Structures are given as C-alpha cells and as structure tokens.
Amino acid sequence: MNNAWLADRKSRSSNRIWELDFLRGVCVLLMIFDHTMYDIGYFFADAWKSVGNENLSLLVDLAKNYYSNSVLRLTAQHIVVWIFALLCGISCSFSRNNLKRGVQASIIAMIITIVTFFMDDTIKFGILHMFAFSILLWWFIDTLCMHNKLFTAGICLFLGVMIITLNDGLMATYAVNKTAFATDNKFYFIGEFMLGEPKRFSSADYYPIFPTTGYMLIGSALALFLYPKKKSLLPWLGKYDWHKPFSFWGKIAIWVYALHQVAVVIALAFVSFFFMSPKDVIDFIMG
C-alpha cells in the first residue's frame, strides 16, 4: 500500500505543470517580502528605532517608505493578486477534489481569523478566505454542470467577466456617492463586504469578492483552452529544473500563507537579539 501511495505521489509530481508552480512561487516570495516590510516598518519600528542603531533606523525608514509610498508596491500588489487568482482558477480545473481543497482552505482561514482575533488585528476575510470561497464556488458550478468541462468553463467565463464589469460599475457609483452602499440596506452586503469599501466592516487583510473572484473564474475557464492535455506549454524551458527554488514555494503556497507571518516575526525577533537585550525583546513581543 505504501509503495502504491508513493508511486501515485511521484506520478502527480512528475505531471505537475512547472510554469504554474513557478509563477505561484514567485508570487508567494513577493508576498513574504511585502509582509516582512510591513512588520519591519510598523510592528518592529518603535523598538528598532529606540535602539539608536543607524542601520536599523535606515531599514525601518526604507520599509515604511516602501509600504506607504512605493509605486512599485502599489502596482505589484495588484498584479500579484491577479496572478494568484488566475492560478487558483487554473488549479481548480486540474484538482481531483475541489470540495476537499475548499474545505481545507476554509478551515485554515477560520483558524487565521481566530488567532488574529486574539491579536487585536483580526483578519475576517483575507486572501485565503477569498480563495476558499472561490474554490467552493467553482466546485458548486462544476457540480451543477454535471462535471462537463465545456459548460463549466463557459459559465465561469461569463460570471467572471460579469463580476469584474459589475465591480467597475458599482465602484464608479460609489466614487460619486461614498455613502450609497453604506446607507442603502439593499446594497449593504455588496457595498460593505463584497466591494471592500467598509464603514462598519473591517479586516486586517481584506480581498473582496468583487472583483477577485472574477479573475479566479476567468482563470478556471482559460485552463480548458491553455491546458487541454494538462501539460506544460513551455516544457523546453523547464527541463533543466532551474525553476525549482521558486516552484518549491509554489507547491506549498497554502501552508506558506498560513504560517509565514509567524516565521517572519520569529526571524525578526531573532535579529533583534543582536541589537537589543533579551529582556527588551521579550517585553516588546509580550507587550
């Protein structure tokens, strides 16, 4: 039985499309960098500034400038999220059990919500919540279509385009009257939760249903046309395994997202030990 399981695992690994893992891995590493800059610029900023070390102060200033004023970040963030969403959709077309994937992602997302609740920085509907919702939505659509790939792709493409188009129209209306969806009960759920323009609703990490799910649904539809045989479009580029340092992170993306903030904070706390007394570091983290 163990040999059969290992053979199945090896077969799945060899059939993976390297460019998808590569792109996902690049996005994951950029996400880790982005969140590390946030932790340095805001979570560790006061403690590192109080040390009086010029290098630490410079790093804090660079992190704050990157996070608040960098055109690169503002541009790259949207591109990375779009790529993440498209890849999530493509992966739905390849997965053997999207219900299981969606439930697993939902459980991890709920754990993140519970943990961050006790940190006074609650993530109520972050990117993992969004992907969990999107995966389950795709599973629901595919089930309704009786697992007919062409019907599923057609409906997903139509809904994806509609969600993005509807988002643009609603946000244009919101720009004219910023209280429209906050005060009109008919649009409360759309304006406060789905569009990411909160007044009473708030989340430390927030990716609204409109338009993110739209990109995911479009990605799932593209998979049928881009990967009808579920094989790499660029096999000759990936045959020397140069992409593996990035692809590795892409394969474990969901776990990296769930655990990377803890790892980053521990790493930065360890760095702090070189410049601060152990007592000051512990007091800072606990206080």
Secondary structure, DSSP 4 states (H G I P E B T S, - for coil): -HHHHHHHHHHHHHTS-HHHHHHHHHHHHHHHHHHHHHIIIIISHHHHHHHT-HHHHHHHHHHHHHHHH-HHHHHHHHHHHHHHHHHHHHHHHH-S-HHHHHHHHHHHHHHHHHHHHTTT---SB-HHHHHHHHHHHHHHHHHHTTT-HHHHHHHHHHHHHHHHHHHHHHHHHHHH-TTHHHH-GGGHIIIIIISS--SS---SSB--HHHHHHHHHHHHHHHHHH-TTS--S-HHHHTT-TTHHHHHHHHTHHHHHHHHHHHHHHHHHHHHTTTS-HHHHHHHHH-
